[in-house]
Structure formats: C-alpha cells, structure tokens
Amino acid sequence: MRQPFLAQGRRVFIFVVCTLLASLQLAHRSAAQGNRPEQAGWGHRGQAALNRLGGRLPEVAARHKMTPAQLARSLRDDANLWLDPSDRLVYLDDFVAQEAPRASGGGSTAAAPLPYEQTFFLHSLPGATKTIYLDFDGHTTSGTAWNANFNGGADIVSTPFDMDGKPAFSNAELDRIQLIWQRVAEEYAPFAVDVTTQDPGVEALRNLGDGDPAWGIRVIISPTNYFYSSAGGVAYIGSFTWNNDTPTFAFTTQLGPNGEKYIADAVTHEVGHTLGLSHDGVNGVTAYYQGDADTGTPSWAPIMGIGYYQTLVQWSKGEYANANNLQDDLAIIATNNGFTYRNDDHSNALSGATPLTVNGTSVSGKGLIERTTDLDYFSFQTGAGTVSFNVTGNPRDANLDVQVTLYDANGTAILVNNPAGLSASFSTTLTAGTYYLALDGAGTGDPAQGYYSDYGSLGEFTISGTVAAATTVSQPSVMHLGNLNHANSLAKNGSWNATVTVTAHATGDSMLGGAAISGTFSYGAMKKTVSCVTSARQQGTCTMSVSGLSSATASVTFAVNNMTLSGYGYAAELNHDPDGSSNGVSVAIAKP
C-alpha cells in the first residue's frame, strides 16, 4: 500500500471524528426528528402538496423555472417529489424492490487512470467559474434546509467514502474515486462546468449575487444516511444557484454498496436535480424510466430516469414512448445555471479542418462533441493504399455514439461509418491525396420504438489511425543564374565588342561549376547564339561575347536561353542580379 498522503491523513481524522459525532447524534436524536417527511410532520407530496400550494402554484412553479402544469404533473405523479415548509422542491430518491441496485457491473473494478497522488486534485475543466465538487472525504453540513427539515436543526456529519472500514484510503478506494469522477466528468463534459475532487472552498460553491462569478454544488458521497435511510440520493431542485452551501447527497450504502457505476449514475442524477431537472418516467407506469435493453446495442436509459442497468445513459428530452417529462435537459442545464456549453474545439466545416497529428504513418486526434448540432472536422494526407481508423469515446463511460464520415479533397462523401456499439472503425483503400474526417454524435433509430436519437450523443472522443506511406519521387537539385554582368569595348577598325559574364548558383546561392549556359545576342535583324561552361575555379562563372559589331549598331541585347547540368534542374524564376544591372535573364549592352 502507498504511504498515506495529505487527503488520506485528513480522512483518518475526519473518519474518527465524524463517526463519533454521527453516533452521538443517532443516540440523542428525538423521535420528532424522524428521517421521513411525513414522520417529521413537515413534508407534503402529491395532492397534499397541491392543496397546500393552492393559488400559489404559479408562483412556486416560476421560482423553480417550471410551468404550473409541469409542477402540478410532477407533484401529482411522482411520489419522490416533496414540498418543504418553505415551498422548496426536494427529491428524495427512494428505491423500490425492482430498483434495488444489484445488477452486475455496478461494482466492477479497474485501475485508476491517473497517479494516486492526483486523486483529490482532479479537474475536468480547470479555470471554470462553475463547479461540481465530488466530496469523498467527509463533510459536516450546517445551517441548511437538510438540517432544519431532516435533523432537527443539528449538524449532519457525513463520514468519508469507505469500502473497507479502515481510516486511510486504500488503493482500491482511490481507484474507485477516480473512476467515479471519470464517469461523472463525461456526463457533464459538454458544459462549461468543472467536475472536481479538489475542495474549492465554500465561496466557490455559493452564489452571493451582486456580480459573484463563481458558484456550484457540493456532492457528498458517503455511507452516512441516518437522516434519510431509504434513498440512494437526495437533492433540492435548483440548489446549484443557491446562496449557501446546500449539498446534494449520494448514499453509497444503497448504491451497490459502493458500486462505481451506481454511484456515478446517482451523482449525475442528483446534480441534475440541483440544475433544475425532474424525473424522466412513463405516464401512468413509473416516475423512473429504466430504459430498454431489447431493441439493440447498446441498451439505453435517460440520466433522469434510472440508468443503473443500461450501457448508455444520456440526457433526454422525453422522446421515448409515453414519456411523462418533456423537459429539454440540455437547454435547461445550459441556460438556467450561470454557465452554457463549452467552446467548440474543432471547426464545423471542412474548410477549417484540424490536421491530425502525424507520427510516421500513424495519425491521431481528439476532441469533444459539445452540442447535438456539433460536427468536428479533421484532415489527413495519405499515399496510395489502405487507411484504417478507430474512433472511441470516453474509455470508462462513453456518452457519445460516434459516427464518422470520410470525405475526399472535393468534399464528396466516400463512406459513412456508424456500426453497432458506440465506437466507429473502418479500413478502405484510397488514392494519394488529402482527405477529411467528420465526427458526429449518432443515434440508433426512432426513440418511440425503443431506440435513441442523437440528442444526447455527446462527449469526448479519441481518433487513432494509420495511413499509406507517400511514394517518394527523387527531385533534381535546383540551379539558377546568380549574376549577369556585361561589358563593351571598341575595336581598332571602328567596330565594337559586347561581353557578358554569367554566374551559376545552386541551392543557397552557392557557386556552381560545370553548368552549360546558352544565350542569344540580338541586334537589329541579327541573332547570334553562344554558350559557355561555368568553372568552379572561376567561382562558377563563364563568359560569352559577340565581336565586330558595326559602329551603326547602337546596342545589343543578350538573353539567357537555358542552363543544363546532370542532376540539376534550371529554375529560371530564381534568377537574380545582386547589383541590379540586369533582371537576371537578359541585359541590354550599349555601344561604347
């Protein structure tokens, strides 16, 4: 076992103190401080809650960002929704027999994705001003509605997350904490909110108004459930934006116990309530829709229903058959709580595609589908041959059913890949060139027939692939003229002579010997073609001339025709003359 680090040492102290205080509270709590609303005499639900509200129904509905019809329906049909003495709505998520969290997989184990030392410093979006704090190391809740309504005003002392009854966090517990965080972070990945295991402090969790930019919700994840012993989790609707540190609770004893998926699903669900979401159920049947595993792979359920037994658990807007709640989860989360979606990380258009990272013939990339309408484009180059790609979502709890479309350089779709399951993979043969991948969230079919749409198909993805190696074609070295000087002279018989000296350059303007250069002297109707070969001894130069020019000839023009040398290509566009006496290609020479 690792040596305990700071958070583990803190847990030793909290565990002992919290256990002692909780025992004392249990021993001295009066009968009037029962753990159910009807026992305590304060809570109302169903028709009793509607009767209590009477004409105040629209006011209370508006306070909770609901319509009067939505609130009336929720109170009438959902026995888990209560009205407290201050007309605040609270969900006490009881379990009934068929919902007991005992399905296989809930307690599955895996190694932590990050070093243990980072367990209590995990962040999904560092720097975000809105926070979902997963509090695993124990907490004392004071001065909140939970205390007043469930514990006679006394503190609620929650012990740290515990799987083995020992004070220090074991490696197995640290594994479980990191994996729970990884799952919850994926559920909230589309939004500009930080899911963290690091205590941000009370001021980062309460909304004080008057320009306060930072607030959030504490999620107490603890076996302590004495103040409400028959629930997997409890939450006040809309408490994410409240002005005090009113937490939501996930009770690990009722979740497996300590099941990784069960706790993560419960945490996501309860935080959803604090963000303003109600239960997703079925009209006349149940307040909790458990999804359908009979219509294909993967099986699906809504987050605000019960997702413990299904592979894919997503945000919903009530598209499934006979849904009792048509809330648009994504819109409510992103508009009512002080934060919206994350910024788009990749272009939605082929023209702005992100190049995949290249390592030899391997390519890779990653990103996030933040909205139902989001597309992420990537580009890659390949030689002629086979290319293969694999796109996967979050390795622990993918929310994204990914679809990949392959486009050619003209934007024509070549193939669309969306196989059964959540990942996408394909191999195909391509000609050499530039191609594009478009990544999108997908569904499986009509939700009214038991399938799911692309509405909640959001989350992170990773691209890995291989491309064909490009065929290497040997290109010749390049040469050009680096100088074109000229001179004139008189002959004894009154005629005159014109001379040009050319300099051959290789790449980097290095002097080049052995280059054969041809050119033409033009004067009136006369033309004379000449040539020379540059000499390395003469710093890559050679000379060409025309003599016996008539005194009546006022000037001649010399133009370079070609340069040749084995292993080199002539790049006339690179010709230049550093002293400006010519344009590097031709020059006019006047009679002296």
Steps between C-alpha positions, in 0.01 A plus 500: 500500500616854426596722787202717594515846346327817614143408410542157657630651819206737503265207464646327807409802710162561338408133513552478875335833581210453261429149620497618861274797428266295286470241777421771753238652272339164442488434871345833595271577208140530620212313349373829356809513282395209280674440173189515280297817433170353605658379824642843572167659413639754257495353154226497240479310177240405245157653541587619851778716353265636233241580765762681707609711203152584380512833317875529560569220250603738215730696732678190631518351150665816366748499787606151390497599130201277424159565356206450738397196296847345530511546875145370547578193290826433687341526845199295398691217328835479680495375858870588534438874465424689821415855600684626808362764745660781297337375179828367368493183291713211612553156344538211741598225260375186672561158354222247454563126484550464127735798503736360762852568369624144460550464125834363387771751415418761758790399718746416224861596561774654289823684563495874554571694178736742679764475777351459846654827614263683264182339637389805696620751240299386196342762273298458182520870403757692707429869516122473459305726734223244560577185697366153577704390800507125569564491874630156597693582816219584741312820582292664771186665362370791707228761474327362191152378418628145548586578861175679574270248338675168557718532808324734739737783407807304615810454289504210254839331528582289194791260527747457212445256214588158636519151352702314760425659841857625537589865560756551222394490136617175342620473142173326414305795639719748311441298183126518558503875572691578179273281287184655648642844424584391144141386441338812645742727311395335173131566571568871551777531238286702253460781751727778630504358852789341689440157655766476768611301804698794639322706766447843341396666827153614604518831313535313170179306575252768603349766278509831686363705211619857438747391234623186676640297208563167673257247645412134482387193692660268752417129454555312824584140413484312826362190669335729759125487441350503849303817431329342199567129494286374212645697209790469262519876468320822590504849349324834508384615156696802379741507796800535267440876495407548868684745724617243755692173497196269480640169375344209320564151637580160350471222759750230409346234727193495273709503183643152466623559767787712363433411136703714263231537232215526751669782692597686183149468355344609830734799531426612144126456561495694831711783357248508214230579757710784642522638145121503470419160348208275594462125470460326166225245535216333309145634514285291730776246562803632691678820598831339399546371145755219508560491126480213256760233434294313239536719192869478422849577613572692709211500748385850598341694785461870590721648771196639682336157498691197623814413307657243730420204276567644152824553309428847363350764731438841341322830544148492360209714386231233531515353149430142611151352492249635754756726671354696791765775492582704190761721665790582266779396738782657299328835458406521869852415619662746258267797556375500861815454708753768407695297247448378146669255266875477464657684208516294182846342476502417126348653190152400384612541138741321271678828421614537862591135561765425764797302362542167677827457687744298289767259627636305204197328353304527825250782549303607805267765638246566771206727569158549650152506352339774711160544337255289306575712191878485539726352231878475539712492181854365470732473199775254408725416207577153373689324226322251280391195702298390802402736782346383830332701774352432844301759694405433863327695773579535869683180596292442814151627427452639149197720442581543131376259234742615234442516125790565258467627143800491264524773234738547206678827420194625309268450798332192352401238759677168440359300790296534821585275795265449798508133602313342790650611829645837589834498315563535127773334293569439134768413245492601135731544202570855378702669232770739615372837616330704771189368675270605783322335794177646641403378848143520625282360776253240375194309612363156418147576385158625601483553880126429492590147388748440782811639330674830573565812293818707471365756752720391793783349294766735633841464657869452444662290226844379397612430141776254414591381154758405241548639151697379198856624465544757225703388197827690494594644158859613464505868414802657325707763671424852390734749330457852372692811388638699790652787304500638146775758440576670169776704336578675168821597314608677175702326229774674289292489181216695664288196579420401859463190720238396761575255784289336777627310802249266666514338843332165572348444848375185666257485796595756761678711235814288517731533197451219249760378248434284194170661403451546125332832431366606162375840388436726203634841401241696298568817299272619222400202290812312608519232769800307626467200734790441738580272796753442773565267794548640848821425682526426869848653490349821378231501774232350274536754216552490128503761220324538165552776243424635155762703305526711186180688561448786253540852625147552375372249757404703805440203737454127526285289731613176665247247633565172681341200326577207729722346764581127508694280740444136582300462825375859494192673377499857372271730703495819292258659748783506754739696274620825656767767470617642832634827355181570305675543165265243343183309580697177525368371167594764242703815473541786242859601412555846344777592252792659682 
